[in-house]
């Protein structure tokens, strides 16, 4: 159906698009103008709950609204982005389907929602997480559908040209079948954070965590595909091992602080110590004073900026400061940050894909946090100001940014980027100016 009509200045026409299953009654008709006013009032009421009152509050609220809008209300699942196959480089092949819920977002999302004052949304996300990870820990996936769907087969749609000729267009995501050990750490960290924040515990929550730890204790020595879901073969990624340490650390802390829990305290302490020792021996380059992307490699990885944030080493440790400086020097992109070196002429590229990509916005926010934690607040604030200005006219951020062309790249809007903005604002200003 199509129609042609003309509007004069000041006139407006409303369209109401509805959908319903054929076996159910048609939804009631709504007055679109009343519905719009009601929706705006509801969002303003929701935004007033935000406890953050520091600089760039509008950007923080806009990011929180975006996270809320990316949430599937019936289950509480938060999708990474509502789009598929928007390219990480125009004309390139790094085009992925992000319309799913990643376990990796769990800790960042919970922390942002809880600190900003949105306990209901945090609890809904925690409950989705528990439903997703229940079952056999060996079968844990890194992502699920919004309703917990497990089968997300990747397929290419050759009849679609792609945005700006960037093909292929994909549906589904093959990374769902990868082993990524870091997600066990993210899940354990999230559930530990939820417990510490006073969210009501759920039946079987601790039994799920114990099962995850039992699996991880026997599986952590395996190489994996890592945080960045590389398609170029498994490695012993340092970030993955750090997050194994996080899982053991949070399990130990839970046992020490909550008498109603039980588990292998001595074994998990040994695991925590062994992983820490191995990472510091095999994942650290003493000649350059930096941790590396994987054991024995020379490549760097922006995910290593999270080492002080998760508590693996204190921010003032010389190895942490050296890692931050090395990453800035090696992965800097006009003041922003790439996640790792992905340029075509680099023989060391680990992701198995041709073509490069833009600066990764979430990683750039991690650099903000790392600079602040390592005693460089002025530099941290300057970078944060630049990142806030990357957002478009309605405050939305994509996955990546091309500083040279001044354009955003990748799926849009991106939860990971908005989580980075919120958490960096809370890191920089939260203790000083948040209510």
Residue pairs with C-beta under 8 A, 6 or more apart in sequence:
5 13
7 13
14 32
14 33
15 32
16 29
16 30
16 32
18 26
18 27
20 26
20 27
43 65
46 65
46 68
47 61
47 64
47 65
49 117
49 118
50 57
50 60
50 61
50 64
50 116
50 117
50 118
51 115
51 116
51 117
51 434
51 435
52 60
52 61
52 115
52 116
52 117
52 422
52 425
52 426
52 429
52 430
52 434
52 435
53 433
53 434
53 435
54 60
54 425
54 428
54 429
54 430
54 432
54 433
54 434
55 425
55 428
55 429
55 433
56 384
56 388
56 425
58 395
59 388
59 391
59 395
59 421
59 425
60 116
60 421
60 422
60 425
62 391
62 394
62 395
62 396
63 395
63 397
63 418
63 419
63 421
63 422
64 112
64 113
64 116
64 118
64 418
64 422
66 395
66 396
66 413
66 415
66 418
67 78
67 109
67 112
67 113
67 121
67 415
67 418
67 419
67 422
68 118
68 121
70 78
70 79
70 80
70 81
70 82
70 413
70 415
71 77
71 78
71 121
71 124
71 125
72 78
72 79
72 146
72 147
74 147
75 124
75 128
75 131
75 146
75 147
75 148
76 121
76 123
76 124
76 125
76 126
76 127
76 128
77 101
77 125
77 128
77 132
77 144
77 145
77 146
77 147
77 148
78 101
78 105
78 109
78 125
78 128
78 415
79 98
79 99
79 100
79 101
79 146
79 415
80 98
80 99
80 100
80 101
80 102
80 105
80 143
80 411
80 414
80 415
80 416
81 98
81 99
81 399
81 411
81 412
81 413
81 414
81 415
82 99
82 413
83 98
83 99
83 411
83 412
84 95
84 96
84 97
84 98
84 99
84 169
84 170
84 171
84 411
85 95
85 96
85 97
85 162
85 163
85 166
85 168
85 169
85 170
85 411
86 95
86 163
86 166
86 398
86 409
86 410
86 411
86 412
87 94
87 95
87 162
87 163
87 164
87 166
87 409
87 410
88 94
88 95
88 357
88 358
88 399
88 400
88 409
88 410
89 166
89 355
89 356
89 357
89 358
89 409
90 163
90 164
90 165
90 166
90 409
91 164
91 165
91 166
92 166
92 354
92 355
92 356
92 357
93 166
93 167
93 168
93 353
93 354
93 355
94 353
94 355
94 357
95 162
95 163
95 166
95 167
95 168
95 169
95 170
96 170
96 173
96 175
96 411
97 154
97 170
97 171
97 172
97 173
98 173
98 399
98 411
98 414
100 143
100 144
100 145
100 146
100 152
100 173
100 176
101 128
101 132
101 143
101 144
101 145
101 146
102 142
102 143
103 129
103 132
103 133
103 140
103 141
103 142
103 143
103 144
103 183
103 186
103 187
104 142
104 180
104 182
104 183
104 186
104 227
105 415
105 416
105 419
106 125
106 129
106 186
106 187
106 189
106 190
107 186
107 189
107 190
107 193
108 416
108 419
108 420
108 423
109 122
109 125
109 415
109 419
110 122
110 125
110 126
110 190
110 193
110 194
110 197
111 193
111 423
111 426
112 419
112 422
112 423
112 426
113 119
113 121
113 122
113 125
114 122
114 193
114 197
115 426
115 430
115 434
116 422
116 426
119 197
119 199
122 194
122 197
122 199
123 194
123 199
123 200
126 190
126 191
126 194
126 199
127 202
128 148
129 187
129 190
129 191
130 191
130 202
130 204
130 205
130 208
131 148
132 141
132 144
132 148
133 140
133 187
133 208
133 212
134 204
134 208
137 184
137 211
137 212
137 214
137 215
137 216
138 215
138 219
140 183
140 184
140 212
140 215
141 150
141 176
141 177
142 175
142 176
142 178
142 180
142 183
142 229
143 152
143 173
143 175
143 176
144 150
144 152
145 152
150 176
152 172
152 173
152 176
153 172
153 174
154 170
154 171
154 172
154 173
154 174
154 176
155 170
155 171
155 172
156 168
156 169
156 170
157 168
157 169
157 170
157 171
158 167
158 168
160 167
160 169
161 167
161 169
162 168
162 169
174 231
175 225
175 229
178 224
178 225
178 229
179 222
179 224
179 225
179 234
180 224
180 225
180 226
180 227
180 229
180 240
181 216
181 219
181 220
181 222
181 224
181 240
181 241
181 243
181 244
182 224
182 226
182 227
182 237
182 239
182 240
182 242
182 243
182 244
183 243
184 212
184 215
184 216
184 243
184 244
184 247
185 242
185 243
185 244
185 245
185 246
185 247
185 250
185 310
186 243
186 246
187 209
187 212
187 247
188 209
188 212
188 213
188 246
188 247
188 250
188 251
189 243
189 246
189 247
189 250
189 310
191 205
191 209
191 250
192 250
192 253
192 254
195 201
195 254
195 258
206 254
206 261
209 251
209 254
210 263
212 247
213 247
213 248
213 251
213 263
213 264
213 268
216 244
216 247
216 248
216 271
217 264
217 267
217 268
217 271
220 241
220 244
220 271
220 275
222 234
223 234
223 235
223 236
223 237
224 234
224 235
224 237
224 240
225 231
225 234
226 235
226 237
226 239
226 240
226 294
227 237
227 239
227 240
227 301
227 303
228 301
228 303
228 339
228 340
228 351
230 350
230 351
230 352
231 351
231 352
231 353
232 349
232 350
232 351
232 352
232 353
233 350
233 352
235 293
235 294
235 295
235 297
235 350
236 282
236 283
236 294
236 295
237 293
237 294
237 301
238 279
238 283
238 291
238 292
238 293
238 294
238 295
238 301
238 304
239 293
239 301
239 303
239 304
239 306
241 275
241 278
241 279
241 283
242 279
242 304
242 306
242 307
242 310
242 312
243 310
244 271
244 275
245 272
245 275
245 276
245 279
245 312
246 310
246 311
246 312
248 268
248 269
248 271
248 272
248 275
249 272
249 311
251 263
251 268
252 265
252 268
252 269
252 272
254 261
255 261
255 262
255 263
255 265
255 268
256 265
276 312
279 291
279 312
280 319
282 295
282 296
283 291
283 292
283 294
283 295
284 290
284 291
284 292
284 319
285 291
285 292
285 298
288 322
288 326
289 318
289 319
289 322
289 323
289 326
290 300
290 304
290 319
290 322
290 323
290 325
290 326
290 327
291 304
291 307
291 319
291 323
292 298
292 299
292 300
292 301
293 299
293 300
293 301
293 304
293 340
293 350
294 350
297 348
298 348
299 340
299 341
299 348
299 350
300 326
300 327
300 330
300 331
300 340
300 341
301 327
301 339
301 340
302 327
302 331
302 337
302 338
302 339
302 340
302 360
302 363
302 366
302 367
303 339
303 363
303 366
304 323
304 327
305 323
305 324
305 327
305 363
305 366
305 367
305 369
305 370
306 366
307 313
307 320
307 323
308 314
308 315
308 317
308 320
308 370
308 373
308 374
309 366
309 369
309 370
309 373
313 319
313 320
314 320
315 321
315 370
315 373
315 374
315 375
316 374
316 375
320 374
321 374
324 367
324 370
324 371
324 374
327 337
327 367
328 337
328 367
330 341
331 337
331 338
331 339
331 340
331 341
331 363
332 338
333 358
333 359
333 403
334 359
334 403
334 404
335 383
335 386
335 403
336 359
336 361
336 364
336 386
336 387
336 401
336 403
337 359
337 360
337 363
337 364
337 366
337 367
338 357
338 358
338 359
338 360
338 363
339 360
339 363
340 350
340 351
341 348
341 349
342 349
342 351
342 353
342 355
342 356
342 357
343 349
343 356
344 354
344 355
344 356
357 400
357 409
357 410
358 400
358 401
358 402
358 409
358 410
359 400
359 401
359 402
359 403
360 399
360 400
361 387
361 390
361 397
361 398
361 399
361 400
361 401
361 414
361 416
361 417
361 420
362 399
362 414
362 416
362 417
362 419
362 420
364 383
364 387
364 401
364 420
365 384
365 387
365 417
365 420
365 421
365 423
365 424
366 420
367 383
368 380
368 383
368 384
368 387
368 424
368 427
368 428
369 380
369 423
369 424
369 427
371 377
371 379
371 380
371 383
372 380
372 427
372 428
373 427
377 428
380 428
381 428
384 424
384 425
384 428
387 421
387 424
388 421
390 397
390 401
390 408
391 397
392 408
396 412
396 413
397 408
397 412
397 413
397 414
397 417
397 418
397 421
398 408
398 409
398 410
398 411
398 412
398 413
398 414
398 417
399 409
399 410
399 411
399 412
399 414
399 416
399 417
400 408
400 409
400 410
401 407
401 408
401 409
402 408
402 409
426 434
